[in-house]
Amino acid sequence: MSSTLFIINDAPYGNERAYNALRLAGALAGREDQRVRVFLMADAVGCAKAGQKVPEGYYNVQLMLGKILRKGEVALCGTCMDARGLTDQDMVDGARRSTMSELAQWTDEADKVLVF
């Protein structure tokens, strides 16, 4: 089984970097021979905010994360969450607070690391 780690830094909206990272992560998560992990840091922790309301026809990163969470893992930088006033209760089900230590472990274990 191949393992891919996605590290996402950009906010969920404003540019399409997080969107494209989640599109690729979702496509890989749908494959049986893939292990997908997503680590959200900096402004990207907003991707996992529950209750997002976006204009009709616009992509919703909360829904995109749900697809990844069905088969993969999503972790958030706890320090980045704190800096933005986000709590565990603010996050979508399945996404969880994490640490740099865990990111280091995931990086060491991954076959590929993609940074967006």
Secondary structure by P-SEA (a helix, b strand, c coil): cbbbbbbbcccccccaaaaaaaaaaaaaaacccbbbbbbbccccccccccccccccccccaaaaaaaaaacbbbbccaaaaaaaccccccccccbbbbcaaaaaaaaaaccccccc
